[in-house]
Amino acid sequence: MACDTATIEARAQNIRLLLFDVDGVLTDGKVLIHADGTESKQFAIKDGIAILAAERSGVLTGVLSGRASTATTHRAQQLGMSIIHENVATKIDTYQRILDANGLRDEEVAYMGDDLLDLPVLLRAGLSAAPADAAPEVRARVHWISRARGGEGAARELVELVLRAQQKWDAVIDGYAGTSR
């Protein structure tokens, strides 16, 4: 179902919320369970910088995860993500609540997921995306596939795509470079 570049850009121009699954998207999908029951995850700093840039550019960001994790909550809060939903039994129900609470329509949401549990949301989102290493059934049904794997810059690619389509990326660069146009 992957779309051509012009179609992807047109979809990206409408996005007001960038929503991400966590394990396999913002991380490589591995969870370290320690002897005391706590867990660790690795998040890519480049993804985080892009998520911060999206929020600062006026695009909401959020996570929609089937698992609860202190590491996820902490990282989402560090990045100033507007929407944090974890331990979600049915992602599509929570997705609808997110839309209702924020006055959004499907076409205003980009969602990146990597596995079968994400399909109901991916099939509704205005711009559906997957990391390069997502399940084949997911990659076959999304609008856009990142060149990067989950936890290795896939989220950053999506954020950049959206901000570039909305002509906000240059302002992000200028802000870091200390210049203005």
Backbone torsions as a table, in degrees:
resi	resn	phi	psi	omega
1	MET	NA	-1.6	-178.2
2	ALA	-50.1	140.5	-176.4
3	CYS	-100.2	162.5	176.0
4	ASP	-73.5	166.3	-175.3
5	THR	-58.3	-42.8	-178.9
6	ALA	-63.8	-40.2	179.2
7	THR	-67.1	-42.1	178.5
8	ILE	-61.8	-45.5	-179.8
9	GLU	-62.0	-41.9	179.1
10	ALA	-62.8	-41.8	177.7
11	ARG	-64.9	-42.2	-177.1
12	ALA	-64.7	-29.7	-179.6
13	GLN	-63.6	-25.7	-177.4
14	ASN	-89.4	-5.3	-169.9
15	ILE	-74.1	128.7	175.2
16	ARG	-115.1	-13.7	179.3
17	LEU	-138.7	126.2	171.0
18	LEU	-102.5	113.3	-175.0
19	LEU	-116.0	135.6	-174.3
20	PHE	-128.4	138.5	161.2
21	ASP	-68.3	164.8	-177.2
22	VAL	-103.6	-70.5	-174.9
23	ASP	-69.3	117.3	-177.9
24	GLY	97.1	-8.2	177.2
25	VAL	-120.0	-64.4	176.4
26	LEU	-82.7	-15.2	174.0
27	THR	-126.6	173.9	177.8
28	ASP	-80.1	3.7	177.6
29	GLY	92.0	-3.9	178.6
30	LYS	-94.3	140.6	177.0
31	VAL	-125.7	122.8	175.7
32	LEU	-87.9	118.2	176.7
33	ILE	-100.4	118.6	-179.0
34	HIS	-84.2	164.2	-177.1
35	ALA	-57.4	-31.0	-179.0
36	ASP	-85.4	4.7	177.8
37	GLY	92.1	-11.1	176.2
38	THR	-74.1	164.5	-179.0
39	GLU	-132.8	160.6	177.3
40	SER	-129.0	148.5	175.4
41	LYS	-138.8	156.7	175.0
42	GLN	-109.9	131.3	177.1
43	PHE	-117.2	139.8	179.9
44	ALA	-77.4	128.2	179.2
45	ILE	-61.1	-37.8	-179.6
46	LYS	-62.8	-37.1	174.5
47	ASP	-62.5	-42.9	-178.3
48	GLY	-62.8	-42.4	178.7
49	ILE	-60.9	-42.1	-180.0
50	ALA	-67.0	-40.0	179.0
51	ILE	-64.3	-42.5	174.3
52	LEU	-58.1	-43.0	-179.8
53	ALA	-63.4	-39.0	178.6
54	ALA	-62.7	-49.3	179.6
55	GLU	-58.4	-44.8	-179.6
56	ARG	-67.0	-23.2	179.5
57	SER	-89.6	2.3	177.4
58	GLY	91.2	10.5	176.3
59	VAL	-101.5	122.6	178.1
60	LEU	-65.0	149.3	174.2
61	THR	-131.3	156.7	178.9
62	GLY	-167.5	169.0	175.9
63	VAL	-119.5	145.9	177.6
64	LEU	-135.3	101.4	-171.2
65	SER	-126.9	143.1	176.5
66	GLY	-77.4	-15.3	-178.5
67	ARG	-112.1	147.3	171.6
68	ALA	-94.3	137.1	-179.4
69	SER	-153.8	127.9	177.0
70	THR	-59.9	-38.1	179.7
71	ALA	-61.8	-41.8	179.2
72	THR	-65.5	-47.3	179.8
73	THR	-58.3	-46.4	-179.1
74	HIS	-61.7	-45.9	-178.9
75	ARG	-65.1	-44.2	179.8
76	ALA	-61.0	-40.2	178.3
77	GLN	-68.2	-39.7	176.7
78	GLN	-56.2	-39.1	-175.8
79	LEU	-85.3	-2.9	179.8
80	GLY	69.3	29.0	179.9
81	MET	-63.9	134.7	-175.1
82	SER	-73.8	-29.3	-171.4
83	ILE	-129.8	123.0	179.4
84	ILE	-131.6	111.4	176.6
85	HIS	-127.6	116.2	178.8
86	GLU	-124.2	166.1	179.5
87	ASN	57.0	40.0	-176.5
88	VAL	-85.8	123.2	-179.4
89	ALA	-73.0	-45.0	-179.3
90	THR	-129.2	107.0	-174.8
91	LYS	-60.3	-36.8	-176.2
92	ILE	-66.5	-35.3	177.7
93	ASP	-66.6	-43.9	178.4
94	THR	-67.0	-39.0	176.4
95	TYR	-56.6	-45.0	179.4
96	GLN	-63.4	-38.9	177.2
97	ARG	-64.5	-37.4	177.4
98	ILE	-62.8	-45.8	178.6
99	LEU	-58.7	-50.1	-177.7
100	ASP	-61.4	-44.6	-177.1
101	ALA	-66.8	-25.8	-175.5
102	ASN	-111.8	6.9	178.7
103	GLY	61.2	39.5	-177.4
104	LEU	-107.7	155.6	172.2
105	ARG	-110.3	159.6	179.7
106	ASP	-49.1	-44.6	-175.2
107	GLU	-67.6	-7.3	178.5
108	GLU	-99.8	7.1	-177.3
109	VAL	-120.2	131.8	167.8
110	ALA	-105.6	129.9	179.4
111	TYR	-126.5	131.4	176.0
112	MET	-113.6	122.2	177.5
113	GLY	-136.4	165.8	-175.0
114	ASP	-127.2	-10.6	-174.0
115	ASP	-139.7	178.7	-171.2
116	LEU	-57.0	-35.8	179.9
117	LEU	-61.7	-20.7	-178.2
118	ASP	-86.5	-15.2	-173.8
119	LEU	-54.4	-45.4	-178.9
120	PRO	-57.4	-39.3	179.1
121	VAL	-74.6	-43.3	179.6
122	LEU	-57.8	-36.4	-178.2
123	LEU	-74.1	-14.7	178.0
124	ARG	-101.9	-31.2	-173.7
125	ALA	-61.1	145.8	179.0
126	GLY	-63.5	-32.4	174.7
127	LEU	-135.1	105.6	179.4
128	SER	-97.4	140.0	-174.5
129	ALA	-141.6	158.3	178.9
130	ALA	-145.7	148.9	171.9
131	PRO	-68.5	163.1	-178.6
132	ALA	-58.7	-30.6	-176.4
133	ASP	-99.8	19.6	176.9
134	ALA	-65.3	163.2	177.2
135	ALA	-57.4	142.2	-179.1
136	PRO	-54.7	-36.3	-179.7
137	GLU	-66.3	-28.8	176.9
138	VAL	-77.3	-50.1	-179.4
139	ARG	-56.7	-32.4	-179.2
140	ALA	-72.9	-13.8	-172.7
141	ARG	-118.1	3.5	-178.3
142	VAL	-102.0	161.5	178.4
143	HIS	-74.2	-33.8	-171.5
144	TRP	-145.3	140.6	178.8
145	ILE	-122.3	128.1	177.8
146	SER	-68.0	154.4	172.4
147	ARG	-78.6	-21.3	-176.8
148	ALA	-93.2	154.4	175.9
149	ARG	-81.7	164.2	176.6
150	GLY	-59.1	135.7	-179.7
151	GLY	77.2	4.3	-177.5
152	GLU	-129.0	30.1	175.6
153	GLY	108.4	3.8	179.4
154	ALA	-63.2	-43.0	179.4
155	ALA	-64.3	-39.5	178.5
156	ARG	-60.2	-43.5	178.9
157	GLU	-58.3	-42.5	-180.0
158	LEU	-66.6	-44.5	178.7
159	VAL	-59.4	-47.9	179.6
160	GLU	-59.3	-43.8	179.7
161	LEU	-56.3	-46.9	-178.2
162	VAL	-67.4	-48.6	-177.9
163	LEU	-66.1	-34.5	175.6
164	ARG	-65.9	-44.4	-180.0
165	ALA	-61.6	-31.5	-179.8
166	GLN	-92.2	6.4	179.1
167	GLN	57.1	39.3	178.0
168	LYS	-109.9	-13.3	-174.1
169	TRP	-66.9	-40.0	179.5
170	ASP	-60.2	-36.7	177.4
171	ALA	-66.2	-34.4	176.4
172	VAL	-63.3	-48.9	179.5
173	ILE	-59.7	-47.5	-180.0
174	ASP	-58.7	-39.0	179.6
175	GLY	-62.3	-40.3	178.4
176	TYR	-76.2	-32.9	-178.4
177	ALA	-80.7	-11.4	-179.9
178	GLY	76.7	24.8	178.2
179	THR	-120.9	165.1	174.4
180	SER	-139.8	152.6	-178.5
181	ARG	-105.4	NA	NA
